[in-house]
Amino acid sequence: MQGLSCGTSRIVGCRFSIYPMTDRFVDVILTALNEVDTSKVWMETDDVTTCIRGRSEHVFDVAKAIFIHAAKTGVHTVFNGTFSVGCPGDTEGDSYMSENDERLNEEASSKEKVEVATQFALYPMNNPDYMQVIADQVEVAKDHGTFTKGVHYASRLDGDANDVFKTLEQSFVNASKTHERSHVTMTAAISANSPSKKDK
């Protein structure tokens, strides 16, 4: 792709959108973006999505915090994102790989209790054992108590947002370590405060 060059670091990225189902959606989104400490990730927002890049712990910390800040308003809020590591894409944001492992938003996020329903899918690229990799991460979700069931093209998780994001992060990181220089992507659709009855 034009303007992209291959990187060598194991930088993690997430491109996502937040959808608060309210007439005040602009205020909810901007407030969430402004309240979250994003100083340890590279971040860029356009008219469609927000992209964050850096160390995995900080990418997940920021993604979780932005979602929780939006969802704690009580309005039906949906997060739709794609996480990636090992993609031979641009090197923009590589400087953030030198940050330490302190999560800047964890304390605030952990104080909020937001129940969520989630569907996620893992894609371990160029790994002949990809089905076993996916199955192993389903077991991780079961150990965390967040796994509900398999659905077409995804697995369903339910529970507190902090627990669900912990499952997503551990599954993603585990999958990224299963194959040398692996490229792994993960999609996640997370819903909070939905007026619809949960289909478990």
C-alpha positions as a Markdown table, in Angstrom:
| # | Residue | x | y | z |
|---|---|---|---|---|
| 1 | Met | 0.0 | 0.0 | 0.0 |
| 2 | Gln | 1.3 | 3.5 | -0.8 |
| 3 | Gly | 3.0 | 5.2 | 2.0 |
| 4 | Leu | 3.5 | 2.0 | 4.1 |
| 5 | Ser | 6.8 | 0.3 | 4.8 |
| 6 | Cys | 7.6 | -2.9 | 6.5 |
| 7 | Gly | 8.2 | -2.7 | 10.2 |
| 8 | Thr | 10.3 | -5.0 | 12.4 |
| 9 | Ser | 8.8 | -4.5 | 15.9 |
| 10 | Arg | 6.0 | -6.5 | 17.4 |
| 11 | Ile | 3.8 | -3.4 | 17.7 |
| 12 | Val | 0.2 | -4.0 | 18.3 |
| 13 | Gly | -2.6 | -2.0 | 16.7 |
| 14 | Cys | -6.3 | -1.6 | 17.1 |
| 15 | Arg | -8.7 | 0.1 | 14.7 |
| 16 | Phe | -12.1 | 0.6 | 16.2 |
| 17 | Ser | -15.3 | 2.6 | 16.3 |
| 18 | Ile | -17.5 | 3.4 | 19.3 |
| 19 | Tyr | -21.3 | 3.6 | 18.7 |
| 20 | Pro | -23.3 | 5.2 | 21.6 |
| 21 | Met | -27.0 | 4.8 | 20.7 |
| 22 | Thr | -28.0 | 8.4 | 21.7 |
| 23 | Asp | -28.5 | 11.8 | 20.2 |
| 24 | Arg | -25.6 | 12.8 | 22.4 |
| 25 | Phe | -23.2 | 10.4 | 20.6 |
| 26 | Val | -20.7 | 13.1 | 19.7 |
| 27 | Asp | -20.4 | 14.3 | 23.3 |
| 28 | Val | -20.2 | 10.7 | 24.6 |
| 29 | Ile | -17.4 | 9.8 | 22.2 |
| 30 | Leu | -15.4 | 13.0 | 22.6 |
| 31 | Thr | -15.7 | 12.9 | 26.4 |
| 32 | Ala | -14.4 | 9.3 | 26.4 |
| 33 | Leu | -11.5 | 10.1 | 24.2 |
| 34 | Asn | -10.6 | 13.1 | 26.3 |
| 35 | Glu | -10.9 | 11.4 | 29.7 |
| 36 | Val | -8.6 | 8.5 | 28.8 |
| 37 | Asp | -4.9 | 8.8 | 29.1 |
| 38 | Thr | -3.5 | 7.9 | 25.7 |
| 39 | Ser | 0.0 | 9.1 | 26.2 |
| 40 | Lys | 1.6 | 5.7 | 25.9 |
| 41 | Val | 0.0 | 4.9 | 22.5 |
| 42 | Trp | 0.1 | 6.4 | 19.0 |
| 43 | Met | -3.4 | 7.5 | 18.2 |
| 44 | Glu | -5.2 | 8.9 | 15.2 |
| 45 | Thr | -8.9 | 9.5 | 14.7 |
| 46 | Asp | -10.6 | 10.2 | 11.4 |
| 47 | Asp | -14.2 | 10.4 | 10.3 |
| 48 | Val | -14.7 | 6.6 | 10.4 |
| 49 | Thr | -12.5 | 5.1 | 13.1 |
| 50 | Thr | -9.8 | 5.6 | 15.7 |
| 51 | Cys | -6.5 | 3.8 | 15.4 |
| 52 | Ile | -4.2 | 3.1 | 18.4 |
| 53 | Arg | -0.8 | 1.5 | 18.3 |
| 54 | Gly | 1.9 | 0.5 | 20.8 |
| 55 | Arg | 2.7 | -2.2 | 23.3 |
| 56 | Ser | -0.1 | -4.7 | 23.7 |
| 57 | Glu | -0.8 | -3.9 | 27.3 |
| 58 | His | -1.3 | -0.2 | 26.5 |
| 59 | Val | -3.4 | -0.8 | 23.4 |
| 60 | Phe | -5.8 | -3.0 | 25.4 |
| 61 | Asp | -5.7 | -0.6 | 28.3 |
| 62 | Val | -6.7 | 2.4 | 26.2 |
| 63 | Ala | -9.3 | 0.5 | 24.1 |
| 64 | Lys | -11.0 | -0.8 | 27.3 |
| 65 | Ala | -10.9 | 2.5 | 29.0 |
| 66 | Ile | -12.5 | 4.4 | 26.1 |
| 67 | Phe | -15.3 | 1.8 | 25.8 |
| 68 | Ile | -15.9 | 1.8 | 29.6 |
| 69 | His | -16.0 | 5.6 | 29.7 |
| 70 | Ala | -18.6 | 5.6 | 27.0 |
| 71 | Ala | -20.6 | 2.7 | 28.3 |
| 72 | Lys | -20.7 | 4.0 | 31.9 |
| 73 | Thr | -23.1 | 6.7 | 30.8 |
| 74 | Gly | -25.8 | 4.0 | 30.7 |
| 75 | Val | -26.6 | 4.4 | 27.0 |
| 76 | His | -26.5 | 1.4 | 24.7 |
| 77 | Thr | -22.9 | 1.4 | 23.5 |
| 78 | Val | -21.1 | -0.8 | 21.0 |
| 79 | Phe | -17.4 | -1.2 | 20.4 |
| 80 | Asn | -16.3 | -2.7 | 17.0 |
| 81 | Gly | -12.6 | -3.2 | 16.6 |
| 82 | Thr | -9.8 | -5.1 | 14.9 |
| 83 | Phe | -6.6 | -5.9 | 16.8 |
| 84 | Ser | -3.5 | -6.8 | 14.9 |
| 85 | Val | 0.2 | -7.8 | 15.6 |
| 86 | Gly | 2.9 | -8.8 | 13.1 |
| 87 | Cys | 1.4 | -7.0 | 10.2 |
| 88 | Pro | 4.1 | -5.8 | 7.7 |
| 89 | Gly | 2.7 | -2.3 | 7.6 |
| 90 | Asp | 3.9 | 1.2 | 8.5 |
| 91 | Thr | 6.4 | 1.9 | 11.2 |
| 92 | Glu | 4.5 | 4.9 | 12.5 |
| 93 | Gly | 4.2 | 4.6 | 16.3 |
| 94 | Asp | 7.2 | 2.3 | 16.8 |
| 95 | Ser | 8.7 | 4.8 | 19.3 |
| 96 | Tyr | 5.9 | 3.9 | 21.7 |
| 97 | Met | 7.4 | 0.4 | 22.1 |
| 98 | Ser | 9.9 | 1.8 | 24.6 |
| 99 | Glu | 7.2 | 2.7 | 27.1 |
| 100 | Asn | 7.2 | 0.8 | 30.4 |
| 101 | Asp | 4.4 | -1.6 | 31.3 |
| 102 | Glu | 2.5 | 0.6 | 33.8 |
| 103 | Arg | -1.2 | 0.8 | 32.6 |
| 104 | Leu | -2.3 | 4.4 | 33.0 |
| 105 | Asn | -6.0 | 3.7 | 32.9 |
| 106 | Glu | -6.3 | 0.5 | 34.8 |
| 107 | Glu | -7.2 | 1.9 | 38.2 |
| 108 | Ala | -10.0 | 4.0 | 36.9 |
| 109 | Ser | -11.4 | 1.3 | 34.6 |
| 110 | Ser | -11.3 | -1.4 | 37.3 |
| 111 | Lys | -13.7 | 0.7 | 39.5 |
| 112 | Glu | -16.4 | 0.7 | 36.8 |
| 113 | Lys | -18.8 | -2.3 | 36.6 |
| 114 | Val | -20.2 | -2.6 | 33.1 |
| 115 | Glu | -21.9 | -5.8 | 31.9 |
| 116 | Val | -21.2 | -6.7 | 28.3 |
| 117 | Ala | -22.0 | -9.2 | 25.6 |
| 118 | Thr | -19.2 | -9.9 | 23.2 |
| 119 | Gln | -18.4 | -11.8 | 20.0 |
| 120 | Phe | -14.8 | -12.2 | 19.0 |
| 121 | Ala | -12.8 | -14.1 | 16.4 |
| 122 | Leu | -9.1 | -14.9 | 16.2 |
| 123 | Tyr | -7.2 | -15.2 | 12.9 |
| 124 | Pro | -3.7 | -16.7 | 13.3 |
| 125 | Met | -2.3 | -16.0 | 9.9 |
| 126 | Asn | 0.1 | -18.4 | 8.1 |
| 127 | Asn | -0.2 | -21.0 | 11.0 |
| 128 | Pro | -1.1 | -24.5 | 9.9 |
| 129 | Asp | -2.3 | -25.2 | 13.5 |
| 130 | Tyr | -4.7 | -22.3 | 13.5 |
| 131 | Met | -7.7 | -24.3 | 14.6 |
| 132 | Gln | -5.8 | -25.6 | 17.7 |
| 133 | Val | -4.6 | -22.1 | 18.5 |
| 134 | Ile | -8.2 | -20.9 | 18.4 |
| 135 | Ala | -9.5 | -23.9 | 20.5 |
| 136 | Asp | -6.8 | -23.2 | 23.1 |
| 137 | Gln | -8.0 | -19.7 | 23.5 |
| 138 | Val | -11.6 | -20.8 | 23.9 |
| 139 | Glu | -10.3 | -22.8 | 26.9 |
| 140 | Val | -8.7 | -19.6 | 28.3 |
| 141 | Ala | -12.1 | -17.9 | 28.1 |
| 142 | Lys | -13.7 | -20.9 | 29.9 |
| 143 | Asp | -11.0 | -20.6 | 32.6 |
| 144 | His | -11.9 | -16.9 | 33.0 |
| 145 | Gly | -15.6 | -17.7 | 33.3 |
| 146 | Thr | -16.4 | -15.4 | 30.4 |
| 147 | Phe | -17.1 | -18.0 | 27.6 |
| 148 | Thr | -20.8 | -18.5 | 26.8 |
| 149 | Lys | -20.9 | -20.4 | 23.6 |
| 150 | Gly | -19.6 | -20.7 | 20.0 |
| 151 | Val | -21.6 | -18.9 | 17.3 |
| 152 | His | -21.1 | -18.8 | 13.6 |
| 153 | Tyr | -17.7 | -17.3 | 12.8 |
| 154 | Ala | -17.1 | -16.2 | 16.4 |
| 155 | Ser | -17.1 | -17.1 | 20.1 |
| 156 | Arg | -19.4 | -15.4 | 22.6 |
| 157 | Leu | -18.2 | -13.9 | 25.9 |
| 158 | Asp | -20.4 | -12.4 | 28.6 |
| 159 | Gly | -19.5 | -10.7 | 31.9 |
| 160 | Asp | -18.0 | -7.6 | 33.3 |
| 161 | Ala | -16.1 | -5.5 | 30.8 |
| 162 | Asn | -12.8 | -5.7 | 32.7 |
| 163 | Asp | -13.0 | -9.5 | 32.7 |
| 164 | Val | -14.0 | -9.7 | 29.1 |
| 165 | Phe | -11.2 | -7.4 | 28.0 |
| 166 | Lys | -8.8 | -9.6 | 30.1 |
| 167 | Thr | -9.9 | -12.6 | 28.2 |
| 168 | Leu | -9.6 | -10.8 | 24.8 |
| 169 | Glu | -6.1 | -9.6 | 25.7 |
| 170 | Gln | -4.8 | -12.9 | 26.9 |
| 171 | Ser | -6.2 | -14.8 | 24.0 |
| 172 | Phe | -4.7 | -12.4 | 21.5 |
| 173 | Val | -1.3 | -12.4 | 23.2 |
| 174 | Asn | -1.2 | -16.2 | 23.5 |
| 175 | Ala | -2.1 | -16.6 | 19.8 |
| 176 | Ser | 0.6 | -14.2 | 18.8 |
| 177 | Lys | 3.3 | -16.3 | 20.5 |
| 178 | Thr | 2.3 | -19.6 | 18.9 |
| 179 | His | 4.2 | -19.2 | 15.6 |
| 180 | Glu | 7.5 | -17.4 | 14.9 |
| 181 | Arg | 6.9 | -13.9 | 13.6 |
| 182 | Ser | 3.2 | -14.6 | 13.4 |
| 183 | His | 0.7 | -12.2 | 12.1 |
| 184 | Val | -2.5 | -12.4 | 14.2 |
| 185 | Thr | -5.7 | -10.4 | 14.0 |
| 186 | Met | -8.7 | -10.5 | 16.2 |
| 187 | Thr | -12.1 | -8.9 | 15.7 |
| 188 | Ala | -14.3 | -8.0 | 18.7 |
| 189 | Ala | -17.8 | -6.6 | 18.8 |
| 190 | Ile | -18.7 | -5.6 | 22.4 |
| 191 | Ser | -22.2 | -4.4 | 23.5 |
| 192 | Ala | -23.2 | -2.8 | 26.8 |
| 193 | Asn | -26.6 | -1.5 | 28.1 |
| 194 | Ser | -28.5 | -3.2 | 25.2 |
| 195 | Pro | -32.3 | -3.1 | 25.5 |
| 196 | Ser | -32.4 | -6.4 | 23.7 |
| 197 | Lys | -32.6 | -9.6 | 25.7 |
| 198 | Lys | -29.3 | -11.5 | 25.8 |
| 199 | Asp | -29.4 | -14.6 | 23.7 |
| 200 | Lys | -27.3 | -17.1 | 25.6 |
